[in-house]
Amino acid sequence: MIFGIAFTGSFLLPLFRRVLPAGDLATIIHGLFILLGIMVGAFGLIGIEAMNRRFGQASLLAIRPVAFSCQNGQFF
């Protein structure tokens, strides 16, 4: 997804430079990355809520061995 956004932005940059000044273009790009960050963060919060509904009010550290079925030595 990030690769697609970066490729599309770099591909269309010459077209946008003709229409928008550089300052406005930089502001729009920063706003889009902030929006992307909010969407990714919201997806993470939805994941936490889904894990809490599935396993109860346990923390994700307690859920990790059940969800991934790996030993702690492989993570650390």
C-alpha positions in Angstrom: 0.0 0.0 0.0 2.8 2.4 0.9 4.7 1.4 -2.2 1.6 2.1 -4.4 1.0 5.5 -2.8 4.7 6.5 -3.3 4.8 5.2 -6.9 1.6 7.0 -7.8 2.8 10.2 -6.1 6.1 10.2 -7.9 4.5 9.3 -11.2 2.0 12.1 -11.0 4.3 14.7 -9.5 5.2 16.5 -12.8 1.5 16.9 -13.5 0.7 18.3 -10.1 3.6 20.8 -10.3 2.0 22.5 -13.2 -1.3 23.0 -11.4 -0.3 23.6 -7.8 2.5 25.7 -6.2 5.2 23.7 -4.3 4.0 24.9 -0.9 0.5 23.9 -1.4 1.6 20.5 -2.8 3.8 19.9 0.3 0.9 20.8 2.6 -1.4 18.4 0.8 1.1 15.6 0.9 1.7 16.0 4.6 -2.0 16.0 5.2 -2.4 12.8 3.2 0.4 11.1 5.3 -1.3 12.2 8.5 -4.6 10.8 7.2 -2.8 7.5 6.3 -1.3 7.4 9.8 -4.7 7.9 11.4 -6.1 5.1 9.3 -3.3 2.7 10.3 -3.7 3.6 13.9 -7.4 3.1 13.8 -6.8 -0.4 12.2 -4.5 -1.2 15.1 -7.1 -0.1 17.6 -9.7 -2.3 15.9 -7.3 -5.2 16.1 -6.9 -4.7 19.8 -10.6 -4.6 20.3 -11.1 -7.7 18.3 -8.4 -9.6 20.4 -10.1 -8.3 23.6 -13.5 -9.7 22.4 -11.9 -13.0 21.4 -9.7 -13.6 24.5 -11.3 -11.4 27.1 -9.7 -8.5 28.9 -6.2 -10.1 28.8 -3.3 -8.0 27.5 -1.8 -8.7 24.1 1.4 -10.0 25.7 -0.6 -12.7 27.4 -2.4 -13.5 24.1 0.8 -13.7 22.0 1.8 -17.3 22.7 -1.8 -18.5 22.0 -2.2 -16.4 18.8 1.2 -17.1 17.2 2.0 -20.5 18.8 5.8 -19.6 18.9 8.1 -19.9 21.8 9.3 -16.7 23.6 12.9 -17.5 22.6 12.0 -16.9 19.0 10.8 -13.4 19.7 13.6 -12.2 21.9 
